[in-house]
Amino acid sequence: MNIIKNRKIFAICSIAIIIAGILMFFIKGLNYGIDFTGGTLIQINAGKFIPVDEVREITDEYDKNASILHGGTEKDELIIKSTLDLSNDVITDIINKFIEKYDINKNNFQSEKFGPFMGAEIKNKALLSTLIATVLMLGYITWRFEFNFGVAAIVALAHDILIMLAVYSILRIPVNSSFIAAILTILGYSINDTIVIFDRIRENTKLYPRESVENIINNSIKQSLKRTIYTTLTTLMAVTVLYILGVEDVKVLTLPLIIGMIAGVYSSLFIAAPLWYELKNRKIKAAK
């Protein structure tokens, strides 16, 4: 595959997804979870496992978007999270329906209301952490390689974050604090693949000084392709198994990791290197 020759196709695919996500964002916004919007939490020590479908038969009457989690070693605890500020009467109605249906002790219930101030704090710290990490990575890659490599790598990271946000916006997946943790994880995971490819490009440039930039990039990506795919697949399989078999608390973390890893390997192969090619060509033309 001539990646440089088809670079516009790869860019168009990414831009189409990002634009669709932006449109959905302006139409409906992100589906923020309780960590960002505030809301109500109801914890039930049921003493037995109750399937999510059965729980929703009760909760859907009050909030169809409520998050249902299982806790405890036997998954006998229910954690119901709603972004709505449910009144005390509604909370009492929900609890009474569980008591009637499952014969649960009325003392095995807890409820709590959250304000949105936690969401603002998390977002601010996440933005600050991302900014600091980006500046440090740009500085390191510029020192290790050159400035254009750093710019291409940072744009590729921005691509990964935008793709994740677009998918969450389009599919209306709840955004919570685990999503922020996943973004920071993907930043490190994706930059590693990009640096490996850039390192190969640099080495091939020294070994084959008369080779065209296009051939050097294509050959470097081909040489790194197996390593990148195998590394991503093994990690992706492990994370996917956690998503399939894990409890809800694990799923909310693994889902953005899955999306981010796919976007990360895509950007490392098809976005970062072609972008560096464009920057390199402009530098050559400017020198002439």
LINURGI-V233892 format. One record per residue. N is the residue number from 0. OMEGA is omega in whole degrees, 0 to 359 (999 if undefined). NEAR is the number of other C-alpha atoms within 12 Angstrom. D_LAST is the distance of its C-alpha to the last C-alpha in Angstrom with 2 decimals. Layout:
BEGIN
n=[N,N]
omega=[OMEGA,OMEGA]
near=[NEAR,NEAR]
d_last=[D_LAST,D_LAST]
END
This chain:
BEGIN
n=[0,1,2,3,4,5,6,7,8,9,10,11,12,13,14,15,16,17,18,19,20,21,22,23,24,25,26,27,28,29,30,31,32,33,34,35,36,37,38,39,40,41,42,43,44,45,46,47,48,49,50,51,52,53,54,55,56,57,58,59,60,61,62,63,64,65,66,67,68,69,70,71,72,73,74,75,76,77,78,79,80,81,82,83,84,85,86,87,88,89,90,91,92,93,94,95,96,97,98,99,100,101,102,103,104,105,106,107,108,109,110,111,112,113,114,115,116,117,118,119,120,121,122,123,124,125,126,127,128,129,130,131,132,133,134,135,136,137,138,139,140,141,142,143,144,145,146,147,148,149,150,151,152,153,154,155,156,157,158,159,160,161,162,163,164,165,166,167,168,169,170,171,172,173,174,175,176,177,178,179,180,181,182,183,184,185,186,187,188,189,190,191,192,193,194,195,196,197,198,199,200,201,202,203,204,205,206,207,208,209,210,211,212,213,214,215,216,217,218,219,220,221,222,223,224,225,226,227,228,229,230,231,232,233,234,235,236,237,238,239,240,241,242,243,244,245,246,247,248,249,250,251,252,253,254,255,256,257,258,259,260,261,262,263,264,265,266,267,268,269,270,271,272,273,274,275,276,277,278,279,280,281,282,283,284,285,286,287]
omega=[176,186,180,180,183,186,181,179,179,180,180,179,180,181,180,179,182,179,177,178,179,179,179,179,181,180,185,183,176,178,183,177,185,180,184,185,192,180,186,177,176,180,185,173,189,183,178,180,177,181,181,181,180,178,182,176,179,187,183,178,184,179,181,180,180,178,182,180,174,178,181,181,180,183,181,177,178,175,182,180,178,176,178,176,184,179,179,179,179,179,179,178,180,181,180,180,176,179,181,186,187,177,181,178,184,178,182,180,173,177,182,177,182,173,184,184,179,180,180,180,180,181,181,179,178,178,179,179,179,180,180,179,181,180,180,179,178,179,181,182,176,178,183,183,177,186,181,174,180,179,181,181,180,177,178,177,177,176,182,180,180,177,179,179,180,180,179,180,182,184,178,178,181,178,181,183,178,178,178,178,180,179,180,177,182,178,179,182,184,182,179,178,181,180,178,179,179,178,178,178,180,180,180,176,178,183,184,185,182,180,179,180,180,180,179,181,180,181,180,179,178,180,181,190,182,181,181,181,181,179,181,181,180,178,182,179,180,181,180,177,177,180,183,187,185,176,185,180,179,182,182,176,185,181,177,177,179,180,182,180,178,178,182,180,177,182,179,184,193,181,187,182,176,178,176,177,179,180,179,179,179,179,180,181,180,179,180,999]
near=[15,21,31,31,20,18,28,19,17,27,27,15,21,30,21,20,27,28,22,24,28,24,19,22,23,15,14,17,21,27,29,34,34,33,33,30,30,25,31,32,34,37,31,38,32,32,22,19,22,28,19,24,15,17,32,25,20,29,32,19,16,26,25,19,22,32,37,35,32,32,25,19,13,15,24,22,29,40,32,42,39,37,33,30,26,27,18,17,12,22,33,19,19,33,34,23,23,30,22,14,17,21,17,23,19,20,15,21,26,24,28,24,25,24,21,23,16,20,26,20,18,23,26,17,18,24,19,16,20,27,19,16,23,26,18,18,31,28,21,21,27,21,14,18,26,22,21,29,39,32,32,37,46,41,31,41,43,32,40,44,37,32,36,40,38,35,35,34,29,27,20,22,26,34,36,36,29,30,37,38,27,34,41,34,30,39,40,27,31,42,45,30,39,44,39,32,41,40,27,28,36,26,19,26,22,14,13,18,14,12,16,18,28,28,26,32,41,32,29,36,40,24,23,27,28,17,22,33,24,15,22,31,19,16,22,28,20,18,28,26,18,22,23,17,14,21,26,25,27,24,29,33,32,34,36,40,39,37,35,45,42,35,42,44,43,35,46,46,47,42,43,45,50,43,35,37,31,25,23,24,18,14,14,12,10,9,8,7]
d_last=[30.20,26.49,25.86,22.17,23.11,25.97,24.35,25.02,28.68,29.07,27.52,29.83,32.85,32.25,31.61,34.79,36.90,35.57,36.16,39.64,40.33,39.24,41.51,44.40,43.80,44.19,47.12,49.08,47.17,47.22,50.56,51.13,53.80,56.60,54.47,52.56,55.14,58.32,61.33,64.34,64.95,68.15,69.00,71.85,73.56,74.93,76.38,75.09,71.96,71.46,68.85,66.08,67.32,70.74,69.36,67.38,70.60,71.62,68.40,66.97,69.72,68.19,64.47,62.94,59.72,61.51,60.12,62.71,62.41,64.84,65.63,68.04,68.50,70.49,68.28,71.39,69.75,68.09,65.43,64.92,62.04,61.85,59.38,62.31,64.58,67.72,70.98,73.69,75.81,73.10,72.56,76.32,76.47,73.78,75.60,78.96,77.66,76.48,79.86,81.78,79.74,79.25,82.15,79.96,81.51,80.72,79.91,76.98,74.64,72.23,70.08,67.52,65.32,61.79,59.86,56.14,55.33,54.42,51.73,50.07,50.17,48.73,45.85,44.97,45.07,43.08,40.30,40.33,40.32,37.41,35.38,36.18,35.43,32.05,31.00,32.30,30.56,27.19,27.75,28.93,26.14,23.49,25.47,26.10,22.67,19.86,19.71,18.08,20.94,23.35,22.21,22.48,25.87,27.24,26.36,28.14,31.13,31.25,31.29,34.30,36.21,35.65,36.82,39.90,40.69,40.23,42.62,45.13,44.94,45.37,48.15,49.83,50.02,51.44,49.01,50.67,50.07,49.58,46.55,44.98,45.78,44.23,40.93,40.67,41.57,38.96,36.21,36.98,37.60,34.41,32.07,33.64,32.65,29.08,28.79,30.29,27.66,24.79,26.47,26.61,22.91,22.18,24.73,23.53,19.94,21.59,24.01,21.71,18.33,17.68,18.73,16.56,16.21,18.57,21.19,21.11,21.85,24.50,26.16,26.19,27.87,30.32,31.22,31.88,33.56,37.09,37.10,35.86,38.32,41.25,40.81,40.57,43.47,45.81,45.18,45.38,48.69,50.21,49.19,50.35,53.73,54.08,53.36,55.93,58.66,58.03,59.82,58.33,57.07,55.03,53.78,52.27,50.07,49.24,48.26,45.13,44.31,44.47,42.24,39.78,39.61,38.90,36.16,34.79,34.50,32.99,30.26,29.55,29.14,27.75,26.16,24.69,22.70,21.30,20.32,18.48,16.69,15.60,14.50,12.63,10.76,9.94,8.77,6.46,5.18,5.40,3.79,0.00]
END
